[in-house]
Amino acid sequence: MSDFRRVTDSLSVSPQVTEADIARAAAEGFVLVINNRPDGEDPSQPSSAVIEAAARAAGLDYVHIPVRGGPSPDQVEAVQRAVEAAGGPVLAFCRSGTRSIVTWSLGQALTGASDRQTLVSQGAAAGYDLSGVLPD
């Protein structure tokens, strides 16, 4: 069972999820799942297609925005747009949750939606150190 870590009212991040986690996400009121993990990083991880099928079966929207290393500007923008358009709580995941929160927080910083200190504090509260990845 993955650990859903609440960052804001509109976003939680998680390490790798399973099909059972998707059902739990639906029960907890999430409306969108963002998969930031590329397929094939680990032979034991479920594929994007498997997680998407579970999300759709549970009534959730799903988007796959795979991030390798640091997120590109296009990936940051895609996550930002998906969260804004979701109309409810979003669960984003990758292997550990780090790429998901970094990608989201860069979008927040670049658009001015949140200041650096707020984002670092939100990251810390969710168990992630964003101090080295956000612009000053």
ZAMARGU-4260 file (C-alpha; in steps of 0.2 Angstrom, whole numbers, plus 5000, padded with zeros to 4 digits):
<rodrens>
0) 5000/5000/5000 | 5008/5016/4994 | 5009/5032/5006 | 4999/5046/4999 | 5007/5062/5005
5) 4996/5077/5005 | 5005/5093/4998 | 4990/5104/4996 | 4972/5102/4995 | 4973/5099/4977
10) 4989/5088/4976 | 4996/5073/4984 | 5011/5063/4979 | 5016/5045/4981 | 5029/5032/4978
15) 5024/5019/4965 | 5006/5014/4966 | 4997/4998/4963 | 4980/4994/4956 | 4974/4992/4974
20) 4981/5009/4978 | 4971/5017/4963 | 4955/5010/4970 | 4959/5018/4987 | 4963/5034/4978
25) 4946/5034/4971 | 4938/5030/4988 | 4948/5045/4995 | 4941/5057/4983 | 4955/5059/4970
30) 4949/5064/4953 | 4965/5062/4943 | 4981/5051/4943 | 4997/5058/4936 | 5010/5045/4932
35) 5027/5053/4931 | 5036/5036/4930 | 5043/5030/4913 | 5038/5012/4909 | 5052/5000/4912
40) 5062/5008/4925 | 5060/4993/4936 | 5054/4976/4929 | 5042/4974/4944 | 5033/4990/4942
45) 5016/4990/4934 | 5015/4998/4916 | 5007/5014/4913 | 4993/5004/4903 | 4989/4994/4919
50) 4988/5009/4930 | 4978/5019/4917 | 4965/5004/4916 | 4963/5003/4935 | 4961/5022/4935
55) 4948/5022/4922 | 4939/5007/4930 | 4938/5017/4946 | 4931/5032/4937 | 4947/5043/4938
60) 4955/5053/4925 | 4973/5048/4921 | 4988/5056/4912 | 5006/5049/4909 | 5019/5062/4910
65) 5035/5052/4911 | 5050/5061/4919 | 5068/5055/4917 | 5080/5064/4928 | 5075/5083/4930
70) 5058/5088/4922 | 5058/5098/4906 | 5049/5114/4904 | 5036/5105/4894 | 5033/5092/4907
75) 5032/5105/4921 | 5019/5114/4910 | 5009/5098/4907 | 5008/5094/4925 | 5003/5112/4929
80) 4989/5111/4916 | 4983/5094/4922 | 4982/5099/4940 | 4973/5115/4936 | 4960/5107/4924
85) 4957/5092/4936 | 4943/5100/4946 | 4947/5091/4962 | 4961/5082/4971 | 4976/5075/4961
90) 4987/5060/4965 | 5004/5061/4956 | 5017/5047/4958 | 5034/5041/4952 | 5046/5028/4960
95) 5048/5038/4976 | 5036/5053/4973 | 5051/5065/4971 | 5050/5068/4953 | 5031/5071/4955
100) 5033/5085/4968 | 5048/5093/4960 | 5039/5094/4943 | 5023/5101/4951 | 5033/5113/4963
105) 5043/5120/4948 | 5027/5124/4939 | 5021/5133/4955 | 5037/5143/4957 | 5038/5148/4938
110) 5020/5154/4937 | 5021/5163/4953 | 5007/5153/4961 | 5018/5150/4976 | 5034/5157/4983
115) 5049/5147/4986 | 5048/5146/5005 | 5030/5140/5004 | 5035/5127/4992 | 5050/5121/5002
120) 5039/5120/5018 | 5025/5110/5009 | 5038/5098/5002 | 5046/5096/5019 | 5029/5093/5027
125) 5026/5079/5014 | 5044/5072/5017 | 5053/5079/5002 | 5068/5092/5002 | 5064/5105/4988
130) 5077/5117/4994 | 5090/5112/4981 | 5079/5111/4966 | 5068/5127/4967 | 5075/5144/4960
135) 5079/5157/4972
</rodrens>
